[in-house]
Amino acid sequence: MNKKIFFLVSVCIIFLYSSLSSAIDLAQIEAYGQLPAYRSFSISPDAKHITYLQRGDNNDHFVVRDMESNETEFSFEITSFNASSTRFLTNKYVLLKGREVTKSSHLGGKYRNTGALSYNLETRKVQLLLANSHGIHLTQTGLGIVVGIDRDGEHVYMPAYSKGPRPSYNLYKVSLSTGEGHLHMRGVLDTVEWFVDGQGKVLARVDYNDKRGRYRLKSKLSGSWETVYSADKSSYVLGVEAVAKDEQSLIFNDIQGGQVVARAISLIDGSISEALYSNEAADVDYFIQNLNGQVLGVVYSGFKPGHDLLDSDFNALYDAISGRYPDASIYFTSWSDDKKSVVFLVDGGQKGSGYYLIDTETFEIRHLADKYAVSAHAKIKPIRYRARDGLKIPALLTFPQDESGDKGLPLIVLPHSKVKSYDMIGFDWLAQYLAAKGYLVFQPNYRGSSGFGGELAQAGVGQWGRAMQDDISDGVTLLIESGYADADRVCILGRSYGGYSALAGGAFSSDLYRCVVSINGVSNLWAMMNSNQFQRYANHWVLSYWRQIMRQTDFEKNDLRDISPINFVDNFNAATLLLHGDGDTTIPILQSKRMYSALKKAGKEAMLVKLEGEDHRLSKSETRLQALMAIDRFLDTHNPAVLN
């Protein structure tokens, strides 16, 4: 089909679509389907420049702006990979990181590759880091990892696999001006991580053997390699995340009663500290770190993020900013060396999500950019309810933007996409789109979710398709009984695990749902466990994780059959829409294709939409728009927000 014919067909489809759509027009759908308009703001150490990623023309643009004149100093369009972040390394260099899905005959299919670029503000040149260096293996997935910067400000330290029949994971010293890397320290076949100090000196490495489940933390503090910690169970390894401020120990995430806390392990003798960071009602979410991985503070999870920073003045500043935006989540993203200029993100408030710069001396706040090109934001309300066994379940309600009130509303259930994650206050493009269309949106943090303490997380072990699903059903029932939701107008929609949960809702709670939408979802758990990506790593800790969260003990095929929606298509009363990216390397599109065939064979109403070139995360605006248009049509047909 030539471009002219394709354009005319597209216009006709859009015209037909816009004439059929009821509560939200095409322009609005496009706004919600777009990736963030602005993201990843970073200010230079001297506060003279700021860098960020700007979305435009279906690609990201890397932008450097002069802070005094507010003029763009440099910009280029990124077409080779999906940009993930920018960060000033020095006043001279900016680091740009990205990723792409790559095909490889060596790995037997597709894999996700990462890369890094440096931008020199003086020469205005962009340089790919490490990739073409001598001795680097051609096929690997992590060329964008930077573990530290050298004291000269001209080199960074990056790990990579070397060439050879048994490649080791070595540490390279890489020039920011030329991109060329030279071997700095050699690892071994099992090495998976490297840590350096503030001067670039190697502190430690982690060795892990998949087949044996053997974990070793090696310290270089004494000058020679010493094993300071070892474990021989594939299900238990240290989640080392950062270097301690004293550079004598590493900070790692640990599970304490199902809750994520932070501890330190000594690089001298391997001793492990008591919890350095913990919160009874939340988990340690992530660490704020400097360029060499030293911990500067921690961010806690929950409905809103909580910050605990080593700098007490920054803690006070965070509290003051949070008080100014009480309905939003606040994140510090970057600050100058003198800490007089701080960039922060306001996310999820009704006034919108955007980036701001505060002068910590005058407390003057300057608006930098709105994160999304969406003018109105729906109200988000956190709630807690009790499941049938008494467990408290935290959840979010997002209310319709119109004036329809808060009773008898059409309901969309939106379970989050990854079990070990959680929904919090922030701009959720799917939830906000659905609220703009006129639905009440319910996002339950079902048992097994992280973010709200150990009891909730631990209760999810072995409860896929069982109590985890009951938590969702109990929340729907409560919303119906309390009058918020109309019992005859309830649909469930989700991505990844949420897609599995949506299909499980149709299979195991068929009386609740009028329609089901699964995006990149799992339909057959046994097939997933035996897919090629796991066959290559039969003893990998990831497989152990799946075993733990799906069932508490070793399982057989029949155990997974009992919680696989594909085996219960006869139970479906709801119309079902399946959407799946054909570039999804996490959950293959075959999962949706076989579910669609099974539903059609059983005489059920089902549709399958293939998202061309899309990955598991829905990383492209074009296919997000395609998905939203398909969902919009489907909901108008099977669960309209506005009754005629």
N, C-alpha and C positions, 0 to 999 in steps of 0.2 A: 504493500500500500504506500503510495507516495505521500509526501508531507501535506500537500494541499487537500487531498481526499481525507487524510487522517484528521486534519484541522476541521474540515466541514462536518465529519462524523462526530468529532468531539463536541463541536458547538451544538449540534442537534441533540446529543445526549444530555448536555448541560441544560439546554432549553427545556427538553422534556422533563428532566429531573426537577428543575426549578418550578415547573408548573404543577408537579405532583406533591412536592414537599409541603408540609403543613406548618410547623411551628417555628422554623428557623430557615433563613435563606442561605443561598450558596456562599455568599460573601462571609457570613458568620462561620459557616462550617470551615471555610478555608482558613480563617483566622485561628480557629481552635486546632486545626490539623497541622498548622505550621510549627516547625521547631522553634525554640526561643529566638526572638529577634536579636537579643543581646545576651552574652554570657561571658563568664570567666574574666572578670576585670582584675587587673593587677597594676599596682602603682609602683613606679621606680623607687629605689632607695632614697634618692634625693628629691622625690615628689615632683619632678619636672615633667614626667611623661606618664601616660597611662596606656595600657594595652588591653585589648578585648577581642572577642569574636563577634562578628555581626553577620546575620543571615541575610542573604539576598541572591536573587537569580538562581535559586535552587542549590546554591553552594555557600559555604562559609567564607567570610572575608576576615583576614587577619589585619587588625588596625592598630596603629600607634598614633596617639594624639598628644599634642603639646598642651600641657595643662594651663599655661599662662594665656596663650592665644586662643585655646580651645579649637585649634585647627588640626585637621588630619595631616600628620607628617609623613606617614607611609601606610600603604594598604595593598594587599594582593589577594586574589581569589584562590581559594584552596580547592583543588580538584582531584588530587591524587589520593586523599584519604579523608575519613570523617574526623575533623578536628575535635579534640576532647578538652584541651585546656591551654592557657597561656600563663607564663609566670616570668617576671623579671628575675634574672640571675644576678645581674649587676646593673649599674647605670648604663653600661655599654651593650649588654646582651639580654635578649629575651628568649625563653625556651617555649617552643610550640610542640605540643604532643598530639598524636592522632592514631587512628586505627583503620584497618580495612580488612575485608574478607578476601583471602587469597587462595587460589587453587594450587595444589602441589601433588605431584605424582609420588613424592617421597613420603608424604603423610597420608596418602590414600584418599584424598578428597579435599574439602575446604577447611581452612583454619583461619582464626582471627589473628592478624598481625598488627603490631604496634610500631610506631616510629616516632622520631623526634627531629625537629629542625631548630636551628639557632638563627636569630636575626641580629645583625650587628647595626646598632644605631648610627655608628660613625660612617661605615661604608655603605649602609643600606643594602647589604647582601644577605640572602637567605641560604643557609647551608644545611644539607641533610647530614645528620650525625651518624657515624659509625658504620653505616650499611656497606660502604665500599672499601672498608679497611682490610688490610692483608690478614689472612688467616681466619676470617669470620665465616661461619657456616652459612650457606645460601638460604637454607630453610629453617626458620625459627620464628617464634611468636612474640618475642619480647624485646625488640631492639629499641623501644622507646623508654626503657627504664633508666632513670638517673638517680644514683644513690648518694651523690655528693658533689661538691664543687671544690676545686683546688684553691689553695690560698692565693695563687696568682690571678684568679678571676678569669683566666683564659682557657681553663680546661675543666671538664667534668668527668666523673667516674661512672662508667656504664658496664653492666654485665652482659655477656653474650656467649653463645656456644661457638667453639672453635671448629675448624674443619677436621675431618678424620673419621675413621670407621667407628670410633667410640668417643664422640665429642664431649669435652668437659666444658663446664660453665665457668668462664674466666672473667676477671675484672680488667677493663680496659680504661686507659687514660685518653680522653678524647679532646681534640682541639676544637674549641668553639668557632674559630675563624675558618678552619679548613674542613672540619668534620672527620678528619683522619684519626683513627684510634690505634694505640699501641698497647701491647700487653703490659699490664701493671702487676697483676698477681694471678697465678694459675690456681684453679680449683681442681676438683676431681669429678669423676663421672656422676656422682650423686649430688653435687652442689646445686642448690636452688636459690640461695639468697646471699647477699653481701651487705656489710655495714662498715661505714667509715666514720672517722671523727671530724671535728671542725676544720682540721688541716688537710683532710684527704687521706690520713693514715688509716690503713685497714685495721678494724677492731675485731671483726668476727665474720663467720660465714655459717650457713645452715646446709647440712647434707641430709638428703632424704632419699631412701630407696623404696620405690613403689612396691616391688614384688615382696620384699622382706618386711615392709612396714617399719623400717629402721630409721629413726630420726636421731641426728647428732647436731648439737650446737658446738661449734669450734671457736675458741678464743685465740686471738693473736696478741693479746695484751702484753704477754711476757716476752714476746719476740718470736716465739715458736708456736706452732699449732698445738692446742690442748683441748681435749673434749671436756666441757664443763657441764654438759647435760646430755642425756641419752634416753630414748624411749624405744621400745620394740613392739608397740601396738599401733597398728595403722590408724586406729580411730582417735589416738591422742598424740597431738604434736603441739608445740608451743606456737601460738599465733603471734610471733614477734612483729611489732609494728614500728618501733622507734628506738632511738638512742637516748639514754638518760642524760640529764644535764651534766652530770659529773663525768660522763664518758667511761665509766667503770662498769656499767651494767646496761642491759637492754630492757625495754618496756614491752610487755606482751599482754594480750587479752587472755583471760582465763574464765572458765565457767565455774561459778560458785552457786550451787543450788539452782542451776539453770539460768542464772543471771550472769551477764557479761561484766566483769570487773577488770581493772588493770593492775598488774604486779610488775616487779622488777626482778630480773635474774642477774646475779653477779657474774661478770666475765673473769673474776679472779678465782672463785671457788664454786660457782654454780648454785649458790644459796638463793632461795626464792623469798621475796619479801611478803609481808601482809599486803592487802589491797591498798594501793596508793590512791586509786580513784574508784569510787563505788557510789551507788545511789539505790536505795531499796526499791524505789518505784520506777527505775529506768535502767537502761544498759549504757555502758560506755559505747558510744557510737563510732567515733573516730578521734584521732589525735591531730592537734594542730602542731605542725613541725616546721623547723627551718630548713634551709637548703641541704643540710647534711643529715637530716633525719632526726635531729634533736627535738625532744618533746617540749613544746611551749605551753601546752594545756590540753584539755580534753573537752569534747562536746558530748553531752548526754542526749539520749533519745527521749521519747514521750510525745505528747500532742504538740509541744513546742520544744525546740532544742534548748538545752541548758549548757552554759559555758562555765568551765572552771579553769582559769588561766593562771600561770605562775605570776604574772604581773597583776597586782591587786588593783592598780589604776585602770587597767583594761577591764577587769571584772566590774568595777563601778561604772565605767563607760557603757558596757554592755547592758547593765541594768537600766541605765538612764535612757538608752535608745529603745529598749524593749518597752519601757513605760510610755514612750511617745507613740509606739505602734502596737497597741495592746491586742489587736485581733490578728496579728501576723507573726510569722516566725522570722527571727533575725539571725543573720550569719555574718561574722567578720570574714572578709575574703582576702584583704591585703592591707599593708600599712607601710609607711616610710620608715627609714632607719631611726629618725628622731621621734617617731610615734606621734607626730603632730597632725599627720594626715592618715585617716583610716577609711577604707572603702568597705561598705557593708551592703548586704542584700536584705531587702524587705520582701518576704514571700508569703502570699496567700491572703493578705488583707483585702477588705472590700474596696479599698482605694487603689488596689493594683499591686503588682509585683515589680520591683525596680531596684536599681543600683544607685547608691548615694555615697557622697564623700563628706566626712565631717572633719572640721578643724577642731582639734581637741583643746585648743587654747581659747577660741572664741565660741565654740559650740555651734558655729554656723554650719548648716547642712546644705549641700549642693546636690541637686538631682543630676545624675549622669545619664541614665537611660531606663526605659521601661523594658522589663525582661520579655514580655509577650505583647503582641500587637492586638490585644483584646481590651476594649474600652471598659466593659462592665464585668465585675467579679461577683459571683454568687456568695451568699453568706454561708460560712462553715461553722457548725456547732459540734463540739466534742461531747460525747455522752458515755455512760457506762451502764451496762445491764447485766443481769445474771442469767447464765445458761441453766439448763435443766438440772445440772448437778450442783448448782450454786456458785460456779466459778464466775468471777467478774470479767466481763468482756469490754474493753475500751473500743469505741467506734466513733466514726464521724458521720454527721448528716450534713449534706449540702442541699440547700433549699432552692426552689425555682426562683428565677430572677423576676418573674412577673408578679402581679398582685393577687395571685390565686389563693392566698391564705396558706395555712399549714395543716389543713385537715383534708382527709379523703383524697390524697394525692396519688397519681401514678408513681410507682416505685421502680427504680433500677437498683439491683444489688450489685455491688462492684467489689468483689474480694481482691485483695492485692496479689501481685504477680509472683511473688517469691515467698515461700513459707517463712524462712528466717529473715523477715523484713517486717515493715509495719507502715500503716498509713498515718500521716501526721498533717497538721495544718500547713498548707502550701498550695501552689497552683498545680492542680492535677488536671491535665488537658481533657481527659475523658470525663471526669466528674463535672468539670465546669461546662463542657459542651452539653452534657445531658441536662444539667440544671438550666442552662440557657434555653434548651428545647422545651422545658416545662416539667421535668421530672424531679421528684425527691430522690436523692442519691444516698445510698446506705453503704458505708465502707467499714465492715467489721474487722477488728484485729483478733481473729479467731485464735484459739489455743494453738500453740506452736509458733505464734508470731513473736518476734523479738521486740525490744523497745520498751516493754512495760514490766520488767522484772522477771525473776526466775520462775515463779509459780505458773504464770501464763505460758512461758516458753516450754517448760518441762512437761506441762500437761498435754502437749501436742505429740509427744513421742508415741509412734505406733497408731496414730489416729487419723491418717489419711482416709477420707471417705466415710469416716465414722463420727467421733465426737467433734472433730474439726468442722465437719459438714453440719452437725447438729447445732453448733454455735451460730452458724449463719441462719439456719432455719428458725432458731429460737428468737433471733433478732427480728426477722421478718414477721413472725407471729406477734411479737410485742408491738411492733409498729402498726400492725393491723388492728390489734385489740385496743391500742391507745387512740385509734382514730386518725393517726397520721397518714396511713397508707390505705388505698383501696384494694381490698383482697382480690378483686377481679382484674387488677391491672398491675401485676408484678412480673418483672423479667429479671434475669440474672445474666451478667456480662463480665467476662474477665479475660486476662492475658496470662499465658504461661500456666503457673499453678492456678491462677484465677480462671483460666480457660478450662482446666481440669475440673475445678470446683463448679463452674457453670454447667458442664456436662454431667457432673455428679448430681447437681440439683435436678436436672431433667430426668436422670435415671432413678434417683433414690428419694426425691421429694416432688414427685410429678404433680401433686395436688396444689403446690404453692405457685408454680410458675406458668405464665402464659407464653413466654418465649425464652429462648436460650441463645446467647452469643458467645462463642469460644474463639479467641484469637491466639494462634500459636499454642494451642492447648494440647494436653496429653489425654488420649482416650484409652490406651492400652498400656498399663504399667509394666507388665511382663515384657512386652516388646521393647519398651523404652530401656529397661534394665539390661536387655540383651542386644541393644543396638551397637553398631560398630564402634562408636566413640567409647563405650565402656568395655567392649571385648578386648581392646588393645591395652587396657589398664585394669585387668581383672582383680588386682589386689589394691587398687588405688583407694586412698582415704575418701575420695568423693563417693565411691560406691558404698563404702562403709556408712557414710552419712545418709545416703538414700535408704539403706537398709534400716538404720535406726529410726528415721522419721516416718517410714512407711509402716513398720511393724517392730515391735519391741524385741522379738526374737528372730532367729533364722526362719526364713519363710520358704514355702514351696510355690509352685506355679499357681495352685488353687487359691492361695492366700491373696495373691495379687489379682486373680480373676474376680474375686468377690468385691473388689473395690474399683474395678475397671469399667467405666461407663459403656464401652463398646460391647460388653457382654449383656447389657440390660436395655438394649434399644427398644424392646417390646414395651417397656414401662413408659416411654416418652409420650406425653400428651402435648408438649410444647413444640411449636415450630422452632427449628434450629438453624442458626447461621454459623458457618465455620469459615474463618479467615485465617490464612497461613502464608507466611513468607517463604518463597521457594529457595531463599538463601539462608534459611534458619539452620544454623549448625548445632544448636542446643537441643531443640525438639524437631526432628525431621518432619517435613510436610506430609510424609506418609501417614503420620498419626491422624491427621485430619481427613486425608483421602479415604482411609479405611473406615473411619467413623461415618463419613458421608455415605459410603457404599452400604454399610450395615444399616443405617437409618432408612435409606431408600429401599433396600431389600425388604425391610420390615413394614414398608408402606407408610413411613412417617414423612412429614413435610420437612425438607432440609434443603439448604443451599450451601455451596462451597465457592469461595472466592480466593483465587490464588493471587498473592501480592508479589508481582514480578520483581526479582532482585532485592527483596526486602529481607532483613535479618530478624533475629529473635526480639530485638528491642524496639522495632519499628523506628529506625533511625532516619528514614527519609520522609521529607514533607510530602512528596508526591504520593507515596503509598499510604501515608497516614490519612491524606485527604481521600484517597480511594476507599480506605477502610471506613472512614466516617460517613462518606456518602452511602456506602452499602448498608451500614448500620442505621443511618437515618431513614432510608427507604424501608428497611426491614421493620423498624419500630413503628413507622407510620402505618404499615400494613397490619402488624400483629399486636401492637400495644400503643396506639396513638396517645400522645400527651394531651391532646385537645380532642374532646369528644364532640362529634357533630350533632 
